[in-house]
């Protein structure tokens, strides 16, 4: 604005009441010589400064022309009064030249300087805006409540869940690890189809194409798929034309268990392994095991062992605690390692994504008969740091194993007491769970639960995933020949909006735990075999676990999980 005024003040003037005008009578002199530069300021302030904003919004040149024409007319009248006669042609020509030159000079100056003027104004406004936003941000930080933070996290995970559901899971790689009995154990797939479609199941020894229906599909495989210790070509590749959920199940009259398969797209390159303390070190059937399936060719795999005693044999060599077994694996090749001491805390890394399964061939926690226990391990990049341990119906107590891939501080909130503990990389901590427990950690954990034997029912192994990986809608399959239950966990103030197969859920047992004004809830529900859907109609995200009993047997695994996307 000041720049524009300066330009105009430098080229013309105006006579106001009481002003003295010094205008030579030499009409042949240039027009600029007749201009009193000080006398025009009042006119400029009144007629230009007030209109300058309009120059930016309208056509600049047209505005300048209009204003110059007015000034030229004013100068003409002033000259007429001064010389006392009509302006002659020579004077009029000079006035016209003056008008044209003034128009071009002012317009050119505006074109050259308006950008700098606007930049200057933007800089000032931007600085003021930034300062205001900074103050607002600080003010908002103080006002953000825990409830708002939860809603922000909920939105993030809800988006992840929607993306997962939209994309679906069409491809899996799985293995059947060594069973208690090769002759009497059946390898079974329970495949939940989100729609009717076709599934291809391939391995080194077979290739099968089949149609599947929406809902439950049970497929019994040949027993040759079971692994033995060492390297084999027994990885199973599953692809589908529709989204599917796959449960891998080993069933035997008195020793069964299974796991929810992790889709290939979420398998990764680093794992920490969980199993359980071996009950009988002198009997192979109780051994702790690690099973690995390769997803591609030329994959370098390293297994860093962790164990209290003994050695693991591989290709005639013995490897002790802390030592590394390194191998190269081809596509869908498998490796099984076995040891008569617990392998919990062993770390597996690879050059490309792989799948890892671990557990015990047949084991027990406190008493009764041994039973198979197995889970597909979550990769380290799929772990979480806050957990609700679910109610396990018919089991008063369970051992929960917390495994850490790094150094962490852990808060454990049991049903009736609280304590803190610390874990270093590769270490684990066991807690005794009864009805409801809450675990919070400064770093991510792998959490598995082993229900204690009771009422003639055996133990099993079940992964517990974190509250940030809950979903609001699950479709799943309950296996046949068991008395089965589901357990639900969530954060909230009341049980609302839960439906099973389109009907309101009638809640059985409910347990609550409040930690720092945040309420954690778990409850169970009896359920029949077959395909089911449990959802929350008001969008509450919850964890869901499937488990069941029969005489001298038991099974358990998660219904599903909202996997972390890459970059989350």
C-alpha positions as CSV (number, residue, x, y, z in Angstrom):
1,X,0.0,0.0,0.0
2,X,2.8,2.5,1.0
3,X,4.6,1.5,-2.2
4,X,1.6,2.3,-4.4
5,X,1.2,5.7,-2.7
6,X,4.8,6.5,-3.2
7,X,4.6,5.8,-6.9
8,X,1.7,8.0,-7.4
9,X,3.0,10.8,-5.2
10,X,6.1,10.8,-7.4
11,X,4.2,11.5,-10.6
12,X,1.3,13.9,-10.0
13,X,-0.2,16.4,-7.5
14,X,-3.6,17.9,-6.5
15,X,-4.5,21.5,-5.4
16,X,-6.7,21.5,-2.3
17,X,-8.4,24.6,-0.7
18,X,-5.8,27.0,0.6
19,X,-2.9,25.4,-1.2
20,X,-0.6,27.5,-3.3
21,X,0.1,26.1,-6.7
22,X,3.4,27.0,-8.4
23,X,2.7,26.6,-12.1
24,X,5.0,28.3,-14.6
25,X,3.3,30.0,-17.6
26,X,5.6,28.2,-20.0
27,X,3.1,25.8,-21.5
28,X,5.7,24.2,-23.6
29,X,7.4,22.8,-20.5
30,X,6.7,19.1,-19.6
31,X,3.6,18.6,-17.6
32,X,5.5,17.1,-14.6
33,X,7.2,20.5,-14.1
34,X,3.8,22.0,-13.3
35,X,2.9,19.4,-10.5
36,X,3.2,20.3,-6.8
37,X,4.1,16.9,-5.3
38,X,3.0,17.8,-1.8
39,X,-0.5,19.0,-2.8
40,X,-1.7,15.7,-4.1
41,X,-1.2,13.6,-0.9
42,X,-4.6,14.3,0.6
43,X,-6.3,13.3,-2.7
44,X,-4.3,10.1,-2.9
45,X,-5.0,9.1,0.7
46,X,-8.7,9.6,0.1
47,X,-9.1,8.2,-3.3
48,X,-6.5,5.5,-3.6
49,X,-5.7,4.1,-0.1
50,X,-9.4,3.4,0.4
51,X,-9.7,1.6,-2.9
52,X,-6.4,-0.3,-3.0
53,X,-8.0,-3.6,-1.8
54,X,-10.3,-3.4,-4.8
55,X,-7.3,-3.3,-7.1
56,X,-6.3,-6.7,-6.0
57,X,-9.8,-8.2,-6.5
58,X,-10.5,-6.5,-9.8
59,X,-8.7,-5.8,-13.0
60,X,-5.7,-3.7,-12.0
61,X,-5.2,-2.0,-15.3
62,X,-8.8,-0.9,-15.7
63,X,-8.7,0.6,-12.2
64,X,-5.5,2.5,-13.0
65,X,-6.9,3.9,-16.3
66,X,-10.1,5.0,-14.5
67,X,-8.2,6.8,-11.7
68,X,-5.7,8.4,-14.1
69,X,-8.6,9.7,-16.3
70,X,-10.1,11.4,-13.2
71,X,-6.7,12.9,-12.3
72,X,-6.2,14.1,-15.9
73,X,-9.6,15.7,-15.9
74,X,-8.9,17.4,-12.5
75,X,-5.5,18.7,-13.8
76,X,-7.3,20.1,-16.9
77,X,-9.8,22.0,-14.8
78,X,-7.0,23.3,-12.5
79,X,-4.9,24.6,-15.5
80,X,-8.0,26.3,-16.9
81,X,-8.6,28.2,-13.7
82,X,-4.9,29.1,-13.5
83,X,-4.4,30.5,-17.0
84,X,-8.0,31.8,-17.3
85,X,-8.8,30.2,-20.6
86,X,-9.7,27.0,-22.3
87,X,-6.8,24.5,-22.6
88,X,-5.5,24.6,-26.2
89,X,-4.7,21.6,-28.4
90,X,-1.0,21.6,-27.4
91,X,-1.8,21.5,-23.7
92,X,-4.5,18.8,-24.3
93,X,-2.1,16.7,-26.3
94,X,0.5,16.9,-23.5
95,X,-2.2,16.0,-20.9
96,X,-3.2,13.0,-23.0
97,X,0.5,11.9,-23.3
98,X,0.8,12.4,-19.5
99,X,-2.3,10.3,-19.0
100,X,-1.0,7.4,-21.1
101,X,2.5,7.5,-19.6
102,X,1.0,7.6,-16.1
103,X,-1.2,4.7,-16.8
104,X,1.7,2.6,-18.1
105,X,4.1,3.6,-15.4
106,X,1.6,2.9,-12.6
107,X,0.4,-0.4,-14.1
108,X,4.0,-1.6,-14.7
109,X,5.0,-0.7,-11.2
110,X,2.0,-2.5,-9.7
111,X,2.8,-5.6,-11.8
112,X,6.4,-5.6,-10.6
113,X,5.7,-4.8,-6.9
114,X,2.3,-6.3,-6.1
115,X,3.8,-9.8,-5.7
116,X,6.3,-8.6,-3.1
117,X,3.6,-6.7,-1.3
118,X,1.3,-9.7,-1.2
119,X,4.2,-12.0,-0.1
120,X,5.0,-9.6,2.7
121,X,1.4,-9.5,3.9
122,X,1.2,-13.3,3.6
123,X,4.3,-13.7,5.7
124,X,2.8,-11.5,8.4
125,X,-0.5,-13.3,8.4
126,X,1.2,-16.7,8.2
127,X,3.3,-15.9,11.3
128,X,0.2,-14.7,13.2
129,X,-1.7,-17.8,12.1
130,X,1.2,-20.1,13.2
131,X,1.4,-18.4,16.6
132,X,-2.4,-18.8,17.1
133,X,-2.3,-22.4,16.0
134,X,0.6,-23.2,18.4
135,X,-1.3,-21.6,21.2
136,X,-4.5,-23.5,20.2
137,X,-2.5,-26.8,20.0
138,X,-1.1,-26.3,23.5
139,X,-4.6,-25.4,24.8
140,X,-6.1,-28.5,23.2
141,X,-3.3,-30.8,24.5
142,X,-4.3,-29.8,28.0
143,X,-8.0,-30.5,27.3
144,X,-7.7,-33.8,25.6
145,X,-9.2,-36.5,27.7
146,X,-8.6,-40.2,27.9
147,X,-11.9,-40.8,26.2
148,X,-10.9,-38.6,23.2
149,X,-7.6,-40.4,22.9
150,X,-9.4,-43.7,22.9
151,X,-11.7,-42.5,20.2
152,X,-8.8,-41.4,18.0
153,X,-7.2,-44.9,18.4
154,X,-10.5,-46.5,17.8
155,X,-10.8,-44.6,14.5
156,X,-7.4,-45.7,13.4
157,X,-8.1,-49.4,14.2
158,X,-11.6,-49.1,12.7
159,X,-10.1,-47.9,9.4
160,X,-7.6,-50.8,9.6
161,X,-10.5,-53.2,10.1
162,X,-12.5,-51.8,7.2
163,X,-9.4,-52.1,4.9
164,X,-8.8,-55.7,6.1
165,X,-12.4,-56.6,5.4
166,X,-12.5,-55.0,2.0
167,X,-9.3,-56.7,0.9
168,X,-10.0,-60.1,2.4
169,X,-7.6,-62.9,3.0
170,X,-7.1,-65.1,-0.1
171,X,-3.8,-66.9,0.6
172,X,-2.3,-68.9,3.4
173,X,0.7,-71.1,4.1
174,X,0.3,-73.7,6.9
175,X,1.9,-76.8,8.4
176,X,0.8,-79.7,10.5
177,X,3.5,-80.3,13.1
178,X,4.4,-83.6,14.7
179,X,1.3,-85.2,16.4
180,X,1.2,-87.4,19.5
181,X,0.2,-90.3,17.3
182,X,0.8,-90.5,13.6
183,X,-1.6,-93.4,13.2
184,X,-4.7,-92.1,15.1
185,X,-4.5,-88.3,14.6
186,X,-6.4,-86.6,11.8
187,X,-5.2,-83.4,10.0
188,X,-8.2,-81.2,9.4
189,X,-8.9,-77.8,7.8
190,X,-11.9,-75.8,8.9
191,X,-12.3,-73.1,6.2
192,X,-14.9,-70.4,6.6
193,X,-15.9,-69.1,3.2
194,X,-17.2,-65.5,3.1
195,X,-19.0,-66.6,0.0
196,X,-19.3,-69.5,-2.4
197,X,-16.1,-70.0,-4.3
198,X,-13.1,-72.3,-5.2
199,X,-10.1,-73.2,-3.1
200,X,-6.8,-74.7,-4.3
201,X,-4.7,-76.6,-1.7
202,X,-1.2,-77.6,-2.9
203,X,1.8,-79.3,-1.4
204,X,4.8,-81.2,-2.8
205,X,2.8,-84.5,-2.6
206,X,-0.7,-83.4,-3.7
207,X,-2.7,-80.8,-5.5
208,X,-6.5,-80.4,-4.9
209,X,-9.1,-78.0,-6.3
210,X,-12.5,-77.9,-4.7
211,X,-15.6,-75.8,-4.3
212,X,-16.4,-74.3,-1.0
213,X,-19.7,-72.9,0.3
214,X,-20.4,-69.8,2.3
215,X,-19.8,-70.7,6.0
216,X,-18.4,-74.0,7.3
217,X,-16.2,-76.2,5.1
218,X,-14.4,-79.2,6.8
219,X,-11.5,-80.8,4.8
220,X,-9.7,-83.9,6.1
221,X,-6.2,-84.4,4.7
222,X,-3.9,-87.3,4.3
223,X,-1.7,-88.1,7.3
224,X,1.4,-87.7,5.2
225,X,1.2,-84.0,5.8
226,X,2.4,-84.3,9.4
227,X,6.0,-83.1,9.9
228,X,8.9,-85.0,11.4
229,X,12.1,-83.5,12.8
230,X,14.3,-82.0,10.1
231,X,13.9,-80.5,6.6
232,X,11.0,-81.7,4.5
233,X,8.8,-80.5,1.7
234,X,5.5,-80.4,3.5
235,X,4.4,-76.8,3.4
236,X,0.8,-76.4,2.3
237,X,-0.3,-73.5,0.1
238,X,-3.9,-72.4,0.2
239,X,-5.4,-70.0,-2.3
240,X,-9.1,-69.0,-2.8
241,X,-11.3,-67.1,-5.2
242,X,-13.2,-65.6,-2.2
243,X,-12.1,-64.3,1.2
244,X,-11.6,-67.2,3.7
245,X,-10.6,-67.8,7.3
246,X,-8.5,-70.9,7.9
247,X,-8.3,-73.0,11.1
248,X,-5.7,-75.8,11.2
249,X,-6.8,-78.6,13.5
250,X,-5.2,-81.8,14.8
251,X,-7.8,-84.1,16.3
252,X,-7.3,-87.3,18.2
253,X,-9.6,-88.9,20.7
254,X,-7.6,-87.6,23.8
255,X,-5.1,-85.1,22.4
256,X,-6.3,-82.3,20.1
257,X,-5.6,-78.7,19.4
258,X,-5.3,-76.2,16.5
259,X,-4.6,-72.7,15.5
260,X,-6.0,-69.8,13.5
261,X,-3.8,-69.5,10.4
262,X,-2.1,-66.1,9.7
263,X,-2.6,-64.9,6.1
264,X,0.6,-64.8,4.0
265,X,0.3,-61.0,3.6
266,X,0.9,-60.6,7.4
267,X,3.8,-63.1,7.8
268,X,7.1,-61.6,8.4
269,X,10.8,-62.1,9.1
270,X,11.2,-62.1,12.9
271,X,9.5,-64.2,15.6
272,X,9.9,-65.1,19.2
273,X,8.7,-68.5,20.2
274,X,6.3,-69.6,23.0
275,X,5.7,-73.2,24.3
276,X,5.5,-74.6,27.8
277,X,7.6,-76.2,30.5
278,X,8.1,-79.8,29.4
279,X,6.4,-82.1,31.9
280,X,8.5,-85.2,31.4
281,X,12.1,-84.6,30.1
282,X,12.7,-88.3,29.4
283,X,9.8,-88.8,27.0
284,X,9.9,-87.5,23.4
285,X,6.1,-87.2,23.3
286,X,6.2,-84.2,25.7
287,X,8.9,-82.3,23.7
288,X,8.7,-78.7,22.9
289,X,8.9,-78.0,19.1
290,X,9.4,-75.3,16.5
291,X,7.9,-75.6,13.0
292,X,8.8,-73.3,10.1
293,X,7.3,-73.0,6.6
294,X,9.1,-71.0,3.9
295,X,7.1,-68.9,1.5
296,X,9.7,-68.5,-1.3
297,X,12.9,-69.9,-2.6
298,X,16.4,-69.2,-1.3
299,X,15.4,-67.9,2.1
300,X,18.0,-67.8,4.8
301,X,16.6,-68.8,8.2
302,X,18.4,-68.4,11.6
303,X,17.1,-70.0,14.8
304,X,18.7,-68.7,17.9
305,X,18.0,-71.3,20.6
306,X,16.9,-70.6,24.2
307,X,16.6,-73.4,26.6
308,X,17.7,-74.3,30.2
309,X,19.4,-77.6,29.5
310,X,20.6,-80.0,26.8
311,X,21.1,-79.6,23.1
312,X,19.1,-79.6,19.9
313,X,20.2,-82.0,17.2
314,X,20.2,-80.9,13.6
315,X,21.9,-82.8,10.8
316,X,24.1,-84.7,13.2
317,X,25.3,-81.6,15.0
318,X,24.3,-80.5,18.5
319,X,23.4,-76.9,19.3
320,X,23.2,-75.5,22.8
321,X,21.5,-72.5,24.5
322,X,22.2,-69.2,22.6
323,X,23.7,-71.0,19.6
324,X,22.3,-70.4,16.1
325,X,21.0,-73.0,13.6
326,X,21.3,-71.5,10.1
327,X,19.7,-73.0,7.0
328,X,18.6,-72.1,3.5
329,X,15.0,-73.1,2.6
330,X,13.2,-73.3,-0.8
331,X,9.6,-72.5,-1.5
332,X,7.1,-74.2,0.9
333,X,9.9,-76.3,2.5
334,X,9.5,-77.0,6.2
335,X,11.7,-77.4,9.2
336,X,10.9,-78.9,12.6
337,X,13.1,-78.8,15.6
338,X,12.3,-80.6,18.9
339,X,13.7,-80.6,22.4
340,X,13.0,-82.2,25.7
341,X,13.2,-78.8,27.5
342,X,11.1,-75.7,26.9
343,X,12.2,-73.7,23.8
344,X,10.3,-70.5,24.9
345,X,12.2,-67.4,24.1
346,X,14.0,-68.8,21.0
347,X,14.2,-66.1,18.3
348,X,13.7,-66.9,14.6
349,X,14.8,-64.5,11.8
350,X,14.8,-64.8,8.1
351,X,15.8,-63.0,4.9
352,X,12.2,-63.2,3.6
353,X,8.8,-63.8,5.2
354,X,8.2,-67.2,6.8
355,X,5.5,-68.8,9.0
356,X,6.2,-70.2,12.4
357,X,4.3,-72.7,14.6
358,X,5.3,-73.8,18.1
359,X,4.0,-75.7,21.1
360,X,4.4,-79.1,22.7
361,X,3.8,-82.5,21.1
362,X,1.9,-83.6,24.1
363,X,2.1,-81.9,27.5
364,X,0.3,-81.1,30.7
365,X,0.3,-78.1,33.0
366,X,-0.6,-79.5,36.4
367,X,-2.1,-83.0,36.2
368,X,-4.3,-85.4,34.2
369,X,-3.2,-86.7,30.8
370,X,-1.0,-84.9,28.3
371,X,-2.5,-83.1,25.3
372,X,-1.2,-81.6,22.1
373,X,-0.7,-77.8,22.3
374,X,0.0,-75.6,19.3
375,X,-0.3,-72.0,18.0
376,X,0.9,-70.1,14.9
377,X,3.2,-67.4,16.3
378,X,2.4,-63.8,15.6
379,X,5.4,-62.0,14.0
380,X,7.1,-59.5,16.3
381,X,5.6,-56.7,14.1
382,X,2.1,-57.9,15.0
383,X,2.5,-57.8,18.8
384,X,0.8,-55.4,21.2
385,X,1.4,-53.9,24.7
386,X,-2.1,-54.0,26.4
387,X,-4.1,-57.2,27.0
388,X,-7.3,-58.5,28.6
389,X,-6.8,-62.2,29.5
390,X,-10.2,-63.7,28.7
391,X,-12.4,-65.7,31.0
392,X,-11.9,-69.5,30.4
393,X,-15.2,-71.2,31.1
394,X,-14.9,-74.4,33.1
395,X,-11.3,-73.6,34.0
396,X,-10.8,-71.8,37.3
397,X,-7.1,-71.2,36.7
398,X,-4.7,-70.8,33.8
399,X,-1.0,-70.1,33.4
400,X,-0.4,-67.0,31.2
401,X,3.0,-66.7,29.6
402,X,4.4,-63.2,28.8
403,X,7.3,-63.2,26.3
404,X,9.3,-60.2,25.5
405,X,11.3,-59.5,22.3
406,X,12.9,-56.5,24.2
407,X,13.5,-55.0,27.6
408,X,10.1,-54.0,29.1
409,X,8.4,-53.0,32.4
410,X,5.1,-54.8,32.9
411,X,2.0,-54.0,35.1
412,X,0.0,-57.1,36.0
413,X,-3.5,-56.5,37.3
414,X,-5.0,-59.8,38.6
415,X,-8.6,-60.2,39.8
416,X,-7.7,-59.4,43.4
417,X,-4.2,-57.9,43.3
418,X,-1.6,-55.9,41.3
419,X,2.2,-56.2,40.9
420,X,4.9,-55.0,38.6
421,X,7.7,-57.0,36.9
422,X,10.5,-56.5,34.4
423,X,11.6,-58.6,31.4
424,X,14.8,-58.6,29.4
425,X,14.9,-59.6,25.7
426,X,13.9,-63.3,25.3
427,X,12.8,-63.8,28.9
428,X,9.3,-64.8,29.9
429,X,7.1,-64.4,33.0
430,X,4.3,-66.7,34.0
431,X,1.2,-65.5,35.9
432,X,-1.7,-67.4,37.3
433,X,-5.0,-66.1,35.8
434,X,-8.4,-66.4,37.3
435,X,-11.5,-65.1,35.5
436,X,-10.0,-61.7,34.5
437,X,-6.5,-60.2,34.3
438,X,-5.1,-57.1,32.6
439,X,-1.6,-56.8,31.4
440,X,0.1,-53.5,30.4
441,X,3.6,-53.1,29.2
442,X,6.1,-50.4,28.1
443,X,6.9,-52.6,25.0
444,X,5.2,-55.3,22.9
445,X,4.7,-58.8,24.2
446,X,3.7,-62.2,22.9
447,X,1.0,-63.6,25.2
448,X,-0.2,-67.2,25.4
449,X,-2.5,-68.9,27.9
450,X,-2.5,-72.5,29.1
451,X,-5.7,-73.4,31.0
452,X,-5.1,-75.8,33.9
453,X,-6.6,-79.3,33.7
454,X,-10.0,-79.6,35.5
455,X,-13.1,-81.8,35.5
456,X,-11.3,-84.4,33.4
457,X,-10.5,-81.9,30.7
458,X,-6.9,-81.4,29.4
459,X,-4.9,-78.3,28.8
460,X,-4.3,-76.6,25.5
461,X,-2.4,-73.5,24.2
462,X,-4.1,-70.2,23.0
463,X,-2.7,-66.9,21.8
464,X,-4.0,-63.7,23.4
465,X,-3.8,-60.7,21.2
466,X,-3.9,-57.1,22.3
467,X,-6.8,-54.7,22.6
468,X,-5.5,-52.6,19.7
469,X,-6.1,-55.5,17.4
470,X,-9.8,-56.1,18.3
471,X,-12.5,-56.1,15.6
472,X,-16.3,-55.4,15.8
473,X,-17.3,-58.3,13.5
474,X,-16.1,-61.9,13.4
475,X,-17.1,-64.9,11.2
476,X,-15.7,-68.2,12.4
477,X,-16.2,-72.0,12.8
478,X,-16.6,-74.1,15.9
479,X,-15.2,-77.7,15.5
480,X,-17.4,-80.7,16.0
481,X,-17.4,-83.2,18.9
482,X,-16.6,-80.7,21.7
483,X,-18.6,-78.7,24.2
484,X,-17.5,-75.3,23.1
485,X,-17.6,-71.7,24.3
486,X,-16.6,-68.3,23.2
487,X,-15.1,-65.6,25.4
488,X,-15.2,-61.9,24.7
489,X,-13.1,-59.1,26.0
490,X,-13.5,-55.4,25.5
491,X,-13.0,-51.9,27.1
492,X,-16.2,-50.1,28.1
493,X,-18.8,-49.3,30.7
494,X,-21.4,-51.9,29.9
495,X,-22.3,-54.9,27.7
496,X,-24.3,-53.5,24.8
497,X,-24.9,-54.4,21.2
498,X,-23.5,-57.9,21.0
499,X,-25.3,-60.3,18.6
500,X,-24.7,-63.8,17.5
501,X,-26.1,-65.0,14.2
502,X,-28.5,-62.0,14.2
503,X,-29.8,-62.6,17.7
504,X,-29.0,-60.7,21.0
505,X,-26.3,-62.6,23.0
506,X,-27.5,-63.9,26.4
507,X,-24.4,-63.3,28.5
508,X,-23.3,-66.1,30.9
509,X,-20.6,-65.1,33.3
510,X,-19.2,-61.5,33.4
511,X,-16.1,-60.2,35.1
512,X,-14.8,-56.6,35.3
513,X,-11.6,-55.0,36.3
514,X,-11.0,-51.2,36.6
515,X,-7.5,-49.9,36.2
516,X,-6.9,-46.1,36.3
517,X,-10.6,-45.4,35.8
518,X,-10.6,-47.6,32.6
519,X,-13.0,-50.6,32.8
520,X,-12.0,-53.9,31.2
521,X,-14.7,-56.6,30.8
522,X,-14.8,-60.3,29.8
523,X,-17.7,-62.7,29.5
524,X,-18.3,-66.1,28.1
525,X,-21.1,-67.8,26.0
526,X,-21.9,-71.4,25.2
527,X,-21.9,-72.1,21.5
528,X,-22.8,-74.9,19.1
529,X,-20.6,-76.4,16.4
530,X,-20.6,-74.9,12.9
531,X,-20.3,-71.5,11.3
532,X,-21.3,-68.4,13.3
533,X,-21.0,-64.7,13.2
534,X,-20.6,-62.4,16.3
535,X,-20.7,-58.7,15.9
536,X,-21.3,-55.5,17.9
537,X,-24.1,-53.5,16.4
538,X,-22.9,-50.2,17.9
539,X,-19.3,-50.6,16.7
540,X,-17.6,-51.7,20.0
541,X,-14.3,-53.5,19.1
542,X,-13.7,-56.7,21.1
543,X,-11.5,-59.7,21.3
544,X,-13.0,-63.2,20.6
545,X,-11.6,-66.6,21.5
546,X,-12.9,-70.1,20.7
547,X,-12.3,-73.1,22.9
548,X,-13.9,-76.3,24.0
549,X,-13.7,-79.5,26.1
550,X,-14.3,-83.2,25.9
551,X,-13.1,-86.0,28.1
552,X,-9.3,-85.9,28.5
553,X,-9.0,-83.3,25.7
554,X,-9.4,-79.6,24.9
555,X,-8.7,-77.0,22.2
556,X,-8.5,-73.2,21.9
557,X,-7.4,-70.4,19.6
558,X,-8.5,-66.8,18.6
559,X,-11.4,-66.3,16.2
560,X,-9.5,-63.7,14.3
561,X,-7.4,-60.5,14.6
562,X,-7.2,-57.0,13.1
563,X,-3.6,-57.3,11.8
564,X,-1.4,-54.3,11.8
565,X,-0.9,-52.9,8.3
566,X,2.7,-52.2,7.1
567,X,3.6,-48.7,8.4
568,X,1.1,-48.7,11.3
